[in-house]
Amino acid sequence: MSPKHSANATNNAGTQSKSTGTVTGDSKELLQPLIDCFKELHEIMSEELNRDPAPEFTCSQIRDTTVWLRCIVSAMTEHNNGFSKSGLSELSEEALERNQELAREASRQLTLLFADQSKQFSNDKSKYQIAELGKGSQSQEIKGNLQKFMDFLNHFGDEKWLGELVAPEFAEQKGDAVRLLQSLQNPAKMVLPGCAPGQLALYCNQCAQTTTRTLGFCTLCNRCAHGYGKHQYPQGCPSGCNTNQVGAAYCQRCGGTTSRSLGFCTSCKKCAHGYKQKNCPQGCPSGCNTDQIGAVYCPQCGRTAGRSLGFCTSCRQCAHGYTQNQYPRGCPSGCNQQQSPIIEIAEMQATLFDSIPKADRCSSAHLERLAKMATALAAACHEDASSRAKAEKVLDKKIKLLKDFAEAMNEVPEVLRRFLLLRSGSIKCDLKNLKTWISKAEADGAHKQLERFRDEATEEKVMRRLRKNGAYASSLASSWEVASDAAER
């Protein structure tokens, strides 16, 4: 018998401490390191799963969305080049005539736009640039730029603005892009089987950080969205911040923070428009139940639009009536709180040891069975380690694809704004709505390009006519020479 399993000396009480002669029998906490390792493994795996900035999207979906954006940019660039000197030679006679007419009308429309004073040109100097999309949750600055780009795409990404550029599958592809943008702003949280969703990080309008909440209070500054301090209300925020309910939203009808069913508040059974659920059992008839990513009905302006820090992207007001100018860091009463979607990983039935027969009622047989279980567990762990290593490679690939997506996204706004300005003569919408999205410098640049193109197009038509006449004269002269030679012979 080895020394570590030998009998110990007699203790003070006179009882003898003996050994079973086995590690498994003598060690009460033998499995505790394994249990601790499994707990730590679940924590690490949960952290790794939530490093995915867009868990609801595959690599191929991100790649397809990027390709679509680049195709749109390419088509708009080709259109814009049709109004430049370098692109004149590529235009057919018919296309040249059409573009010259479009340039004339677009120039006239822009002149009227400059004269109109009902709306001002945008002074927003931000370019919606996304430097890099990293793992996990994005910074507030990047989230803000993603929201701006999503609003821009939602506003101008349809047939009334883009015209013939919109193909039949455009709406579906645009929807995929909008959903990806929304997911990057508010990525879903992956939850392992048997684990509680836990606390989700929210933007705090008091300290401007993204932190978790305890009873509605920010764990960093110990204040809630309404400004109450944790020391004042140790039982929780008195105005509803402590409502831990996924999908909860402020209801301006009853003043509560509750969830929604078909657009109706689960507390007062009314929607944002004031309709009652009993009168409209199929859902709110005016859009509250619209399943549109990022879009919510705004009771202030009556539109269904996106939200930024709780404020409607159309009228810049929140459900409480506060304006974004008053509270640039977010609605002070909780509108800017947004719970992340939860993806619960389905629990798989444990069958790893089912093939190992039960042992007879003796310790040696049970020890042999434990050895077989340990071997099966070791094999499963090696296989799982390989799977997680592959998952990390897939995540790295996804991050690279998201970098490409960000680069493609950065190209869109400038090209699209120039595209809209150059074709303003054929847009049927009210062009005054365009002023809030473009700067005066951009409009000036497009107007000068159109004026230059009109002159250049006229010169091109003259040169083509001269070349044609010259070719005709040369052909006529050749015919006379042939006829003269024949006459002399």
C-alpha positions in Angstrom: 0.0 0.0 0.0 1.4 3.4 -0.9 2.2 5.9 1.9 -0.7 8.2 1.0 -3.2 5.4 1.5 -1.6 4.0 4.7 -3.4 4.2 8.1 -3.0 7.5 10.0 -2.0 7.7 13.6 -4.6 7.6 16.4 -6.3 11.0 16.9 -7.0 12.8 20.2 -10.4 11.1 20.6 -8.8 7.7 20.4 -10.4 6.7 17.1 -8.3 5.4 14.3 -8.4 7.0 10.8 -8.0 4.3 8.1 -7.9 4.3 4.3 -10.0 2.5 1.7 -6.9 2.1 -0.4 -8.5 4.1 -3.2 -8.3 7.7 -4.4 -12.0 7.7 -5.2 -13.0 6.4 -1.8 -10.7 8.6 0.3 -11.2 11.9 -1.5 -14.5 13.5 -0.7 -13.9 16.6 -2.9 -12.3 14.6 -5.8 -14.9 15.8 -8.3 -15.0 19.4 -7.1 -12.2 20.6 -9.5 -14.2 19.0 -12.4 -17.4 20.7 -11.2 -15.6 24.1 -10.9 -14.0 23.5 -14.4 -17.5 22.9 -15.9 -18.9 26.0 -14.3 -16.0 28.1 -15.6 -16.3 26.5 -19.0 -19.9 27.5 -19.2 -19.0 31.1 -18.3 -16.2 31.2 -20.9 -18.4 29.6 -23.6 -21.2 32.1 -22.9 -18.7 35.0 -23.2 -17.4 33.6 -26.5 -20.9 33.1 -27.9 -21.8 36.7 -27.1 -18.6 38.0 -28.9 -20.5 37.5 -32.2 -21.7 41.0 -33.2 -24.4 39.5 -35.4 -25.3 36.0 -34.2 -28.5 35.9 -36.2 -26.6 36.2 -39.5 -24.4 33.8 -41.3 -21.2 34.6 -43.2 -22.9 34.0 -46.5 -25.8 36.4 -45.6 -23.3 39.1 -44.7 -21.4 38.5 -47.9 -24.6 38.7 -50.0 -25.6 42.0 -48.4 -22.2 43.5 -49.0 -22.3 42.4 -52.7 -25.8 44.0 -53.0 -24.5 47.3 -51.6 -21.6 47.3 -53.9 -23.8 46.6 -56.9 -26.0 49.5 -55.9 -23.0 51.8 -55.6 -21.7 50.6 -59.0 -25.0 51.2 -60.7 -25.3 54.7 -59.2 -21.7 55.5 -60.1 -22.3 54.4 -63.7 -25.4 56.7 -63.8 -23.5 59.6 -62.3 -20.7 59.2 -64.9 -23.3 59.6 -67.6 -23.4 63.2 -66.6 -19.7 63.8 -66.9 -17.3 64.6 -69.7 -15.5 61.4 -69.3 -18.7 59.4 -69.8 -19.9 61.3 -72.9 -18.1 59.2 -75.4 -19.8 56.0 -74.0 -23.3 57.4 -74.5 -25.4 56.5 -77.6 -27.2 59.2 -79.5 -30.4 58.4 -77.7 -28.8 58.3 -74.3 -27.0 61.5 -74.9 -30.2 63.3 -75.9 -32.0 61.8 -72.8 -29.3 62.8 -70.3 -29.1 66.3 -71.7 -32.9 66.7 -71.2 -32.7 65.2 -67.7 -29.8 67.6 -66.9 -31.8 70.6 -68.1 -34.8 69.6 -65.8 -32.6 68.6 -62.9 -30.7 72.0 -63.1 -34.1 73.8 -63.0 -35.3 71.8 -60.0 -32.1 72.5 -58.1 -32.5 76.2 -58.8 -36.0 76.1 -57.3 -34.6 74.1 -54.4 -32.0 76.8 -53.6 -34.7 79.5 -53.7 -37.1 77.6 -51.4 -36.7 78.7 -47.8 -39.3 76.4 -46.1 -36.5 73.9 -45.2 -32.8 74.4 -44.7 -30.0 72.3 -46.1 -28.4 69.9 -43.6 -25.5 71.1 -41.4 -24.7 67.6 -40.3 -21.0 67.2 -41.1 -20.9 63.5 -40.0 -20.2 61.1 -42.9 -21.7 58.0 -41.1 -18.3 56.5 -41.4 -17.8 53.2 -39.6 -14.1 52.7 -38.9 -14.4 49.1 -37.9 -17.0 46.6 -36.6 -15.4 44.6 -33.8 -16.4 41.6 -31.8 -19.2 41.9 -29.2 -21.2 45.1 -28.7 -20.3 48.2 -30.7 -19.4 51.6 -29.2 -22.1 54.2 -28.9 -20.5 56.3 -31.7 -20.6 53.3 -34.1 -24.2 52.5 -33.1 -25.2 56.1 -33.8 -23.6 56.0 -37.2 -25.3 52.6 -38.0 -28.7 54.1 -37.0 -28.1 57.2 -39.2 -27.2 55.0 -42.2 -30.3 52.8 -41.5 -32.5 55.9 -41.4 -30.9 57.1 -44.7 -31.4 53.7 -46.4 -35.0 53.5 -45.1 -35.8 57.0 -46.4 -34.3 56.8 -49.8 -34.2 53.1 -50.6 -37.4 52.8 -52.6 -38.6 53.2 -56.1 -40.0 56.7 -55.8 -36.4 58.0 -55.1 -34.3 55.4 -57.0 -36.5 54.9 -60.1 -35.4 52.2 -62.5 -32.5 51.2 -60.2 -35.0 49.2 -58.0 -35.2 45.6 -59.2 -38.0 43.2 -58.1 -35.7 41.7 -55.4 -34.6 45.1 -54.1 -37.1 45.2 -51.2 -36.0 41.8 -49.9 -32.3 42.7 -50.1 -32.9 46.1 -48.5 -34.8 44.3 -45.7 -31.8 42.0 -45.1 -29.5 45.0 -44.9 -31.7 46.8 -42.5 -32.0 43.7 -40.3 -28.2 43.4 -40.3 -27.8 47.0 -39.3 -30.4 46.6 -36.5 -28.7 43.4 -35.3 -25.3 45.2 -35.1 -26.8 47.9 -33.0 -28.6 45.5 -30.6 -27.1 42.0 -31.0 -29.1 39.0 -29.6 -27.8 37.4 -26.4 -27.0 33.7 -26.5 -28.1 31.8 -23.4 -26.8 28.3 -22.6 -29.3 25.6 -21.5 -30.1 25.9 -17.8 -28.7 29.5 -17.5 -30.7 32.5 -16.7 -30.6 35.3 -19.4 -28.8 37.4 -16.9 -28.5 41.2 -16.9 -28.3 42.9 -20.2 -26.3 46.0 -20.9 -28.3 49.2 -21.5 -27.3 52.8 -22.4 -27.4 55.0 -19.3 -28.6 58.5 -20.0 -27.2 59.7 -16.7 -23.5 58.7 -17.1 -23.6 58.0 -20.9 -22.2 54.5 -20.4 -23.5 51.1 -21.4 -23.9 49.1 -18.2 -26.1 46.6 -16.5 -29.0 47.4 -14.1 -29.9 46.4 -10.6 -33.5 47.2 -9.6 -33.4 49.7 -12.5 -30.3 51.6 -11.3 -27.1 51.8 -13.3 -24.4 49.7 -11.7 -21.8 52.4 -12.5 -23.5 55.7 -11.4 -26.3 54.1 -9.2 -28.9 56.3 -10.9 -32.0 55.2 -12.9 -33.2 56.7 -16.2 -35.4 59.2 -14.3 -32.5 60.5 -12.2 -33.4 58.8 -8.9 -30.5 57.6 -6.8 -30.3 54.1 -5.5 -29.8 55.4 -1.9 -33.2 57.1 -2.2 -35.1 54.1 -3.3 -33.3 50.9 -2.2 -36.4 48.8 -3.2 -36.0 49.9 -6.8 -36.9 52.8 -9.1 -40.5 54.0 -8.3 -41.3 54.8 -12.0 -40.8 51.5 -13.7 -37.1 51.3 -14.5 -36.8 48.2 -12.5 -39.3 46.3 -14.7 -37.1 43.4 -15.9 -39.3 42.4 -18.9 -37.9 41.6 -22.3 -39.7 43.6 -24.9 -41.1 46.1 -22.4 -41.9 49.6 -23.6 -43.3 52.8 -22.2 -47.1 53.1 -22.7 -48.3 56.7 -23.0 -51.9 55.6 -22.4 -51.5 54.1 -18.9 -48.0 55.4 -18.1 -46.6 51.9 -17.4 -43.6 50.0 -18.8 -45.2 46.9 -20.2 -44.9 44.4 -23.1 -47.1 44.4 -26.2 -49.4 42.0 -27.9 -50.4 42.8 -31.5 -49.5 46.4 -30.6 -51.6 46.6 -27.5 -50.3 47.3 -24.0 -50.7 44.1 -21.9 -51.8 46.3 -18.9 -54.4 48.8 -20.3 -55.2 46.8 -23.5 -54.8 49.9 -25.6 -52.3 50.8 -28.4 -50.4 54.0 -29.0 -53.2 55.3 -31.2 -55.8 54.7 -28.5 -57.6 51.7 -30.1 -58.8 49.0 -27.7 -57.8 45.4 -28.1 -61.4 44.2 -27.8 -62.4 46.5 -30.7 -59.5 45.3 -32.9 -58.7 41.7 -32.0 -56.6 41.2 -35.1 -54.2 43.9 -34.0 -53.8 47.7 -34.1 -55.2 48.9 -37.5 -52.7 51.8 -37.8 -49.3 50.1 -37.6 -48.5 49.5 -33.9 -48.4 45.8 -34.7 -46.2 46.3 -37.8 -43.4 43.8 -37.7 -40.8 46.2 -39.1 -37.2 45.9 -37.7 -36.4 49.0 -35.8 -39.6 50.8 -36.6 -42.1 51.9 -34.0 -45.3 54.0 -34.1 -44.6 57.6 -32.9 -47.6 59.2 -31.1 -46.1 62.6 -31.5 -45.9 62.7 -35.3 -48.1 59.8 -36.2 -45.4 58.0 -38.3 -43.9 54.6 -38.0 -40.2 55.3 -37.8 -36.9 54.1 -36.2 -35.6 55.2 -32.8 -32.3 56.7 -31.7 -31.8 56.9 -27.9 -35.6 56.7 -27.6 -36.3 59.6 -30.0 -38.3 59.2 -33.2 -36.0 59.6 -36.2 -38.7 61.6 -38.0 -39.9 64.2 -35.5 -37.0 63.9 -33.0 -39.4 63.4 -30.0 -39.8 60.5 -27.6 -43.1 59.0 -26.3 -43.0 61.4 -23.3 -42.8 64.5 -25.6 -39.2 65.3 -24.8 -37.1 66.5 -27.8 -33.6 65.2 -28.8 -32.3 68.8 -28.6 -33.3 69.0 -24.9 -31.8 65.6 -24.1 -29.0 64.7 -26.5 -27.9 61.8 -24.3 -31.3 60.1 -24.4 -34.9 60.3 -23.1 -34.7 60.9 -19.4 -37.7 58.7 -18.6 -36.6 55.4 -20.0 -37.6 55.4 -23.7 -34.0 54.7 -24.6 -33.9 51.5 -22.7 -33.7 48.6 -25.2 -33.6 44.9 -24.2 -31.6 42.7 -26.4 -33.3 39.7 -28.1 -32.6 36.4 -26.3 -31.6 33.3 -28.2 -31.9 30.3 -25.8 -29.8 27.4 -27.0 -32.0 24.2 -27.0 -31.0 21.7 -24.4 -29.7 18.4 -25.9 -30.5 15.2 -24.1 -27.4 13.7 -22.5 -26.7 10.4 -24.2 -23.0 10.3 -23.8 -23.0 7.4 -21.3 -26.0 5.5 -22.5 -23.9 2.9 -24.3 -22.0 2.0 -21.1 -23.8 -0.8 -19.2 -24.7 -0.5 -15.6 -22.3 -2.2 -13.2 -22.9 -4.8 -10.6 -23.2 -3.7 -7.0 -19.5 -3.8 -6.2 -16.9 -1.0 -6.1 -14.5 -2.6 -8.6 -17.2 -2.8 -11.2 -18.4 0.7 -10.6 -14.8 2.0 -10.8 -14.4 0.2 -14.2 -17.7 1.9 -15.3 -16.4 5.3 -14.2 -13.2 4.7 -16.1 -15.2 4.0 -19.3 -17.4 7.1 -18.7 -14.2 9.2 -18.2 -12.8 7.9 -21.5 -16.1 8.8 -23.3 -16.1 12.2 -21.6 -12.5 12.8 -22.7 -13.3 11.9 -26.3 -16.3 14.3 -26.2 -14.2 17.1 -24.8 -11.5 16.6 -27.5 -14.3 16.7 -30.2 -15.9 19.8 -28.5 -12.5 21.6 -28.4 -12.1 21.0 -32.1 -15.7 22.4 -32.7 -15.0 25.5 -30.6 -11.7 26.1 -32.5 -13.6 25.9 -35.8 -16.3 28.3 -34.4 -13.6 30.8 -33.5 -12.3 30.7 -37.1 -15.8 31.2 -38.4 -16.2 34.2 -36.1 -12.9 35.7 -37.4 -14.1 35.2 -40.9 -17.4 36.9 -40.0 -15.5 39.9 -38.6 -13.6 40.2 -41.9 -16.8 40.1 -43.8 -18.3 42.8 -41.5 -15.3 44.9 -42.2 -16.0 44.6 -46.0 -19.7 45.4 -45.2 -18.6 48.6 -43.3 -16.4 49.6 -46.2 -19.3 49.1 -48.7 -21.6 51.0 -46.4 -19.3 53.9 -46.2 -19.4 54.3 -50.0 -23.2 54.5 -50.2 -24.3 57.9 -48.7 -22.1 60.2 -50.8 -22.7 58.3 -54.1 -26.5 58.1 -53.4 -26.8 61.8 -52.5 -25.1 62.7 -55.8 -27.3 60.2 -57.7 -30.4 61.8 -56.2 -29.3 65.3 -57.0 -28.4 64.5 -60.6 -31.7 62.8 -61.3 -33.8 65.3 -59.4 -35.5 66.2 -62.6 -37.2 62.8 -62.8 -38.0 62.3 -59.1 -41.7 62.6 -58.4 -41.3 63.2 -54.6 -41.2 66.6 -53.0 -37.5 67.6 -53.3 -37.7 69.8 -50.2 -37.5 66.5 -48.2 -34.1 66.0 -49.7 -32.7 69.2 -48.2 -32.6 67.8 -44.7 -30.3 65.0 -45.8 -27.8 66.9 -48.0 -25.5 69.9 -47.6 -25.6 73.1 -49.6 -22.1 72.3 -50.8 -23.2 69.0 -52.2 -26.2 70.6 -54.0 -23.9 73.3 -55.4 -21.5 70.7 -56.7 -24.2 68.7 -58.4 -25.7 71.9 -60.0 -22.4 73.0 -61.4 -21.8 69.4 -62.8 -25.2 69.5 -64.5 -24.5 73.0 -66.1 -21.1 71.8 -67.3 -22.6 68.6 -68.7 -25.3 70.6 -70.7 -22.5 72.6 -72.4 -20.3 69.5 -72.9 -23.2 67.5 -74.3 -24.0 70.2 -76.8 -20.3 70.2 -77.9 -20.3 66.4 -78.2 -23.4 66.5 -80.4 -21.8 69.1 -82.7 -18.6 67.1 -82.9 -20.5 63.9 -83.7 -22.4 65.8 -86.4 -19.2 67.2 -87.9 -17.5 63.7 -87.9 -20.5 62.3 -89.5 -20.6 65.0 -92.2 -16.9 64.7 -92.7 -17.2 60.9 -93.2 -20.0 61.6 -95.6 -18.0 64.2 -97.6 -15.0 61.8 -97.7 -17.2 59.0 -99.0 -18.7 61.3 -101.6 -15.3 62.5 -102.7 -14.2 58.9 -103.1 -17.3 58.1 -105.2 -16.5 61.1 -107.6 -12.9 59.8 -107.9 -14.1 56.4 -108.9 -16.6 57.8 -111.4 -13.9 60.1 -112.9 -11.5 57.2 -113.4 -14.1 55.1 -115.0 -15.0 58.0 -117.4 -11.4 58.5 -118.4 -11.0 54.8 -119.2 
